Each structure stands twice: as structure tokens, then as C-alpha cells.
């Protein structure tokens, strides 16, 4: 069986359950962020052989000490487990009914979960759909998800996400032993927001938001901030209220600056461990359009075979339709990998990657799967290419003191957004709030993996078995900026 090798640098892969959604819904469903190369071994095994037998179980406790009011959860499958004596066996995309939390010492016992989402709900979720999630642009329900894969593999993990929207701060701490039976342990890992709702809301309410489209209100009070990757460029009634990237790219042109997209990924194919190396030079046109040209080099580790160079690779993001341009950069959607039958989530083709037909053929000749996609490493590497380009702008690296470095160096700096870029118009302002106030422990863009730290393991960490998670539940919006809790969760202060 061929598998995808675990990598230190990864990017999101579009999951099958989201491929046929409309652009407004497809723009970064929270749970799709789990299908990444770092969990590729698990997913490939599941696609080829079905779900593995899992002896491991994960207890998830919910700490409501920071919010002593009614809280529910809704679980999105695939998922098997139990809560308070009730068993749950959910198929892919199916949601449970609302489950009222009955106490901090009662765990949700997870037997298996695959790219699952658990929605923490602050209002009765009786109207929660049977699949997917409510339409967060209009839903009056207050909810915030976290994500989980727990299939028994040592690399399984979960995360917190605020890519699409923010309603409430959450935190997760993992433990080797049951923290209820053995209190006082030091957590194995801990991720979460480092500020309470009031501070987060005050940052999101800054001039970065320029219209009311960025918030959802109920009875005149804000219950949700909407992230810039959520907006559909074809929906004129909901224009993206977050700043355009065109002034940034036009400044890149004015400075006569180019930047280097230079990075590698490894895949285990049938002919050995392949290293796919990207080397593109990117620039901007006078109108702000982006282009990058260069090569993909394929080499095989421990092989005498000469590297194969595909030298005519080109990426193009036109600026003729500003709303679409910004949606491509913010959301990473609508990209056509020209030269192959377009995959459903790349069919619109506003941005293009060309010169990759022979590379795709090479991958197809050396990779096979029963999932119906014989080119999965090709598709993922195309996403990787675009991730290098988009993140160079989202993170503010171009025209920064680090702009002359290759992109691979940026991901090792340990900083991004306002920490590398002095011009506040030259990065993703929404993501900067998430990155800064969570210390980069909550997903802020679909490429947050490049910055590290956002995942928390669900089976093993550092050789220790993960027995339990404690999910800290912070107070949701609406929140008075003066009175909302400014410090989140005891589990984040130990």
C-alpha cells in the first residue's frame, strides 16, 4: 500500500464531503481542515482498508468553570462514542441531536472520530441541521467548533478553529491520566485562546472591519464575527468587508520586488520516497495581479535515478475581478490545475496553475488508491504550491525585513502577521487577531499549519498515551467589553 509520509510542514487538503458545496459554504468548512498531509498515513489507510480497529479511547471533559450557564454539544460524524450512558454512531457528515452537558466530571468517550467536528453550543441547538452546520451568516445560534481525529494512530490530533468565524473562546488541555481521577497533573499539551471574550471582541471591533457585513447580530447585539475567507465573491449582497490585498500587491509591483517560493514535500509512492521540490519566482503586475514561474523537481531518496525537472510551471492570479482576487488569497478556493480534468472544488478556475500535466501523469503512474483519486499527491501538491503563494501575503512576509528569504525560511521564524510586517495593510487582519490572542494555537487561516503549534494529539504525545482532553469553555458573545472575562479558563493559567 502506498501512503503519504508525515511532514513537518503541511497544508490543508479538500475533503470529499465538501467538494460539491456552493462557494459560500465551501469557503473553509471548519472540519475540512483535518485532512492534511500530517495525518495522511491514517487517512490513506482508512480509504484503502476501512477504519482500523481501535483499542484506544479518548475521554473529553468539558470545563464550564468560566461559563456557568447551559451548554450543549452537537457532534458531526464520522464518530462513535458515548456520553452520559447514550451511545452515538454517526456516519460521515451526520450530526447528533443537541446533547446537554450535565457536569464537568462526565466525559464524552470517543471510540473513533475522523475529521469530526464537535460544536459547543450556547443556545439550545434544536434547530441545528442534521448535517453540516447552520448558515453562520444568519443563524441566531451561538456555537463554536473544535475538531478531532481519533482512529488509533499515534499521529492523530485535533485543533481549535476560528477561520470561518468567532463566537466564543475555547481551550484544550491533554492528559496522560484521567484528570478527574488524578487531579493536579501537568498537561501533556495545551492550546487555546489567551484572552477572554471582551478582549477578543475589542480587537475584532477595530477599524479592520469596515462594514456591518463582518458581524451577525441578534437583538442588536453581536453574536459572531465573520472571517474574510467565508465570503463568496459571487454574492454581491454580501461583499467582503475585510481589506483588499490589491494595495499590497500593487505596492509589491511598485517596489519592483520579487519573492521566492521554495520548499519541498515528501511522498511515499510505489517507486520509493519522492521529494517534490518547488522553486518559483513570484511577482506582481501594476494592477496587483500575481504571477509565479519556475519548476518542480522530483527526486527519489536513496536512488541513483536522475531528478526529473518540470520547468514550465506557472501560477496566475488575475486582478481583473477584485472580489475574486481577494477570495482566492483569503480562502484558497477557485483554483484550476489546468491540464487535468478539474476536480469539483477547482472547477471555477479563477486562478490557474499550468505546466503540470506531465507531473500529474508521473504521479498517476506511481500512486494508486481505491478511493477513486489516483492523483491525490498531485492534488495536494498543487494546494501546497498555492499555499506558499497565498501565505506569503496573508502572513505579511513580502515587503517585510524577511522578504528576501525563501518561503521555507518564513515558516521557521516563529512569527507572522504584525510580528513581521510593520504596515498593518499588508497582512490578514482577521488572522492577526486570532494568531496574536491565541499565541498561534487556534487556526486563523487554512494555512496555519505552516506556523506550527495548532494541533493537539489525541492518541500519543512524546511517547505518552493521551487518556483525556479537558475542553475549557469560555463565555460567548455578546459580551460587554468592560465586564466580560479577560482571562480565559483555569486550564490555561496553570
URDA-V488874 format. One record per backbone hydrogen bond with DSSP energy under -1.0 kcal/mol. CO is the residue of the C=O (numbers start at 1). NH is the residue of the N-H. If there is no record, write none. Layout:
co=CO nh=NH
co=CO nh=NH
This chain:
co=15 nh=18
co=16 nh=19
co=18 nh=21
co=22 nh=26
co=23 nh=27
co=26 nh=28
co=30 nh=33
co=31 nh=34
co=32 nh=35
co=34 nh=36
co=35 nh=13
co=36 nh=39
co=37 nh=40
co=39 nh=43
co=40 nh=44
co=41 nh=45
co=42 nh=46
co=43 nh=47
co=44 nh=48
co=45 nh=49
co=46 nh=50
co=58 nh=110
co=59 nh=469
co=60 nh=108
co=61 nh=471
co=63 nh=473
co=64 nh=67
co=67 nh=69
co=71 nh=101
co=72 nh=121
co=73 nh=99
co=74 nh=119
co=75 nh=96
co=77 nh=93
co=78 nh=114
co=79 nh=90
co=80 nh=111
co=80 nh=112
co=81 nh=88
co=82 nh=109
co=83 nh=86
co=86 nh=83
co=88 nh=81
co=90 nh=79
co=91 nh=94
co=94 nh=77
co=99 nh=73
co=103 nh=106
co=108 nh=60
co=109 nh=82
co=110 nh=58
co=112 nh=80
co=113 nh=150
co=116 nh=148
co=117 nh=76
co=118 nh=146
co=119 nh=74
co=120 nh=144
co=121 nh=72
co=125 nh=128
co=130 nh=95
co=134 nh=136
co=135 nh=138
co=135 nh=139
co=142 nh=122
co=144 nh=120
co=146 nh=118
co=147 nh=159
co=148 nh=116
co=150 nh=113
co=153 nh=156
co=156 nh=458
co=157 nh=149
co=158 nh=456
co=159 nh=147
co=160 nh=443
co=164 nh=227
co=166 nh=225
co=167 nh=477
co=169 nh=474
co=170 nh=193
co=171 nh=472
co=172 nh=191
co=173 nh=470
co=174 nh=188
co=175 nh=467
co=175 nh=468
co=178 nh=182
co=189 nh=174
co=191 nh=172
co=196 nh=200
co=197 nh=201
co=198 nh=202
co=199 nh=203
co=200 nh=204
co=201 nh=205
co=203 nh=206
co=206 nh=209
co=211 nh=214
co=212 nh=215
co=214 nh=226
co=216 nh=223
co=216 nh=224
co=218 nh=221
co=221 nh=218
co=224 nh=216
co=225 nh=166
co=227 nh=230
co=232 nh=235
co=235 nh=238
co=241 nh=210
co=245 nh=249
co=246 nh=250
co=247 nh=251
co=248 nh=252
co=249 nh=253
co=250 nh=254
co=251 nh=255
co=252 nh=257
co=253 nh=256
co=259 nh=282
co=260 nh=407
co=261 nh=280
co=262 nh=408
co=263 nh=278
co=265 nh=276
co=267 nh=274
co=269 nh=272
co=272 nh=269
co=273 nh=301
co=274 nh=267
co=275 nh=299
co=276 nh=265
co=277 nh=297
co=278 nh=263
co=279 nh=295
co=280 nh=261
co=281 nh=293
co=282 nh=259
co=283 nh=291
co=285 nh=288
co=289 nh=285
co=290 nh=317
co=291 nh=283
co=292 nh=315
co=293 nh=281
co=294 nh=313
co=295 nh=279
co=296 nh=310
co=297 nh=277
co=298 nh=308
co=299 nh=275
co=300 nh=303
co=308 nh=298
co=310 nh=296
co=313 nh=294
co=314 nh=354
co=315 nh=292
co=316 nh=352
co=317 nh=290
co=321 nh=325
co=322 nh=326
co=323 nh=327
co=324 nh=328
co=325 nh=329
co=326 nh=330
co=327 nh=331
co=328 nh=332
co=334 nh=351
co=336 nh=338
co=336 nh=353
co=343 nh=346
co=344 nh=347
co=351 nh=336
co=352 nh=316
co=354 nh=314
co=356 nh=360
co=357 nh=361
co=358 nh=362
co=359 nh=363
co=360 nh=364
co=361 nh=365
co=363 nh=366
co=366 nh=270
co=373 nh=376
co=375 nh=379
co=376 nh=380
co=377 nh=381
co=378 nh=382
co=379 nh=383
co=380 nh=384
co=381 nh=385
co=382 nh=386
co=383 nh=387
co=384 nh=388
co=385 nh=389
co=386 nh=390
co=387 nh=391
co=388 nh=392
co=390 nh=393
co=390 nh=394
co=391 nh=395
co=392 nh=397
co=392 nh=398
co=394 nh=428
co=395 nh=417
co=397 nh=400
co=400 nh=403
co=402 nh=405
co=406 nh=409
co=407 nh=411
co=409 nh=412
co=410 nh=413
co=416 nh=419
co=417 nh=420
co=417 nh=421
co=423 nh=426
co=428 nh=432
co=429 nh=433
co=430 nh=434
co=431 nh=435
co=432 nh=436
co=433 nh=437
co=434 nh=438
co=435 nh=440
co=437 nh=194
co=443 nh=162
co=445 nh=448
co=447 nh=450
co=448 nh=451
co=449 nh=452
co=456 nh=158
co=459 nh=466
co=461 nh=464
co=464 nh=461
co=467 nh=59
co=468 nh=175
co=469 nh=61
co=470 nh=173
co=471 nh=63
co=472 nh=171
co=480 nh=484
co=486 nh=196
co=489 nh=492
co=490 nh=493
